[in-house]
Amino acid sequence: MKIDVLSLFPDMFTGPMQESIIGKAIEKQILDIEVTDFRQYTIDKHRHVDDYPFGGGVGMLLQAQPIIDAYEDLAVKNQDQGIEKGRVILVDPAGKTFNQQIAEELATEEHLTFICGHYEGYDERIRSIVTDEYSIGDFILTGGELPAMVMIDAVSRLLPGTLGNGESSVDDSFSTGLLEGPQYTRPADFRGMKVPNVLISGDHKKIAEWNQKESLRRTYLRRPDLIDHSRLTDLQKRLLREVREEEEQRQEK
């Protein structure tokens, strides 16, 4: 996958996008990330990329010219390399909230372009090249770089060959529609806190059922809105009933 990023602060991507799993994906040539400083494309003699909004208002807006010119230049270079334009994502507080389902959808693309905003907002004409607008939540950040990194990370780890275990991304929280349950590693007894006996019993059927039940429990307690009853299997429905009964009894004590 090729990922282009248009940003005023390309150095922000230098470290995070070259470390850990993403760094390994780049080494394996599964992923190619290129960050372009769109300030280099401004025609303003003072190298400004923002200006006051027509009609008045607070703050400055990013101009359409530098961003669109940068995008079009990249499009030509990519086309010469046989890379299609793909999806163009505007990182914007007004966008649709990014989630795992969107990450999985974007992971099927061959090329993504992220536009990172700054200042008060964008000249509306920038949206003429945009296919999608996403936000990572209802809070304010100084720019679109950090949200873009979050989305790139979520998408990149889903690319075939990125994770060592092909099943890892499938079992992650939100991928199954439920939160991931508790997990343990050695030692089996740490300061008197012991691993549940079922996990060291060697009974794979019971372990699988325990994992499902605890996944349902965590989702029921923390994010009940994620539970889609129409998608639950008969076993999961039974386990969820048990979870409810157990939690109700626990509250009564």
ChimeraX attribute file (.defattr): number of C-alpha atoms within 10 A of each C-alpha:
attribute: neighborCount
match mode: 1-to-1
recipient: residues
	/A:1	19
	/A:2	18
	/A:3	20
	/A:4	21
	/A:5	25
	/A:6	25
	/A:7	24
	/A:8	21
	/A:9	18
	/A:10	15
	/A:11	12
	/A:12	14
	/A:13	18
	/A:14	11
	/A:15	9
	/A:16	14
	/A:17	16
	/A:18	15
	/A:19	12
	/A:20	9
	/A:21	16
	/A:22	23
	/A:23	17
	/A:24	16
	/A:25	22
	/A:26	18
	/A:27	12
	/A:28	12
	/A:29	12
	/A:30	16
	/A:31	19
	/A:32	16
	/A:33	18
	/A:34	13
	/A:35	19
	/A:36	21
	/A:37	16
	/A:38	23
	/A:39	19
	/A:40	15
	/A:41	18
	/A:42	19
	/A:43	13
	/A:44	12
	/A:45	6
	/A:46	7
	/A:47	12
	/A:48	14
	/A:49	21
	/A:50	23
	/A:51	13
	/A:52	14
	/A:53	17
	/A:54	8
	/A:55	5
	/A:56	7
	/A:57	10
	/A:58	8
	/A:59	12
	/A:60	17
	/A:61	21
	/A:62	22
	/A:63	21
	/A:64	18
	/A:65	19
	/A:66	22
	/A:67	27
	/A:68	19
	/A:69	16
	/A:70	18
	/A:71	23
	/A:72	13
	/A:73	12
	/A:74	18
	/A:75	18
	/A:76	14
	/A:77	12
	/A:78	16
	/A:79	11
	/A:80	10
	/A:81	9
	/A:82	9
	/A:83	15
	/A:84	16
	/A:85	17
	/A:86	16
	/A:87	18
	/A:88	21
	/A:89	21
	/A:90	26
	/A:91	25
	/A:92	24
	/A:93	20
	/A:94	12
	/A:95	15
	/A:96	15
	/A:97	14
	/A:98	17
	/A:99	16
	/A:100	17
	/A:101	13
	/A:102	15
	/A:103	19
	/A:104	18
	/A:105	11
	/A:106	21
	/A:107	20
	/A:108	13
	/A:109	16
	/A:110	15
	/A:111	20
	/A:112	20
	/A:113	25
	/A:114	27
	/A:115	24
	/A:116	22
	/A:117	23
	/A:118	20
	/A:119	14
	/A:120	17
	/A:121	17
	/A:122	20
	/A:123	17
	/A:124	11
	/A:125	12
	/A:126	17
	/A:127	16
	/A:128	9
	/A:129	15
	/A:130	15
	/A:131	12
	/A:132	15
	/A:133	19
	/A:134	21
	/A:135	20
	/A:136	19
	/A:137	15
	/A:138	9
	/A:139	7
	/A:140	8
	/A:141	11
	/A:142	10
	/A:143	19
	/A:144	25
	/A:145	23
	/A:146	17
	/A:147	21
	/A:148	26
	/A:149	17
	/A:150	13
	/A:151	21
	/A:152	21
	/A:153	16
	/A:154	21
	/A:155	19
	/A:156	24
	/A:157	19
	/A:158	20
	/A:159	20
	/A:160	14
	/A:161	13
	/A:162	21
	/A:163	17
	/A:164	9
	/A:165	9
	/A:166	13
	/A:167	9
	/A:168	11
	/A:169	19
	/A:170	12
	/A:171	14
	/A:172	15
	/A:173	15
	/A:174	16
	/A:175	16
	/A:176	13
	/A:177	17
	/A:178	23
	/A:179	23
	/A:180	20
	/A:181	17
	/A:182	10
	/A:183	10
	/A:184	10
	/A:185	7
	/A:186	7
	/A:187	10
	/A:188	15
	/A:189	11
	/A:190	9
	/A:191	7
	/A:192	7
	/A:193	9
	/A:194	11
	/A:195	16
	/A:196	13
	/A:197	10
	/A:198	15
	/A:199	17
	/A:200	11
	/A:201	10
	/A:202	10
	/A:203	10
	/A:204	12
	/A:205	9
	/A:206	13
	/A:207	16
	/A:208	12
	/A:209	15
	/A:210	17
	/A:211	18
	/A:212	18
	/A:213	22
	/A:214	19
	/A:215	19
	/A:216	27
	/A:217	26
	/A:218	17
	/A:219	22
	/A:220	19
	/A:221	11
	/A:222	11
	/A:223	13
	/A:224	14
	/A:225	9
	/A:226	14
	/A:227	16
	/A:228	10
	/A:229	10
	/A:230	7
	/A:231	10
	/A:232	13
	/A:233	10
	/A:234	9
	/A:235	12
	/A:236	17
	/A:237	16
	/A:238	12
	/A:239	19
	/A:240	23
	/A:241	15
	/A:242	14
	/A:243	19
	/A:244	15
	/A:245	11
	/A:246	12
	/A:247	14
	/A:248	11
	/A:249	10
	/A:250	9
	/A:251	7
	/A:252	6
	/A:253	5
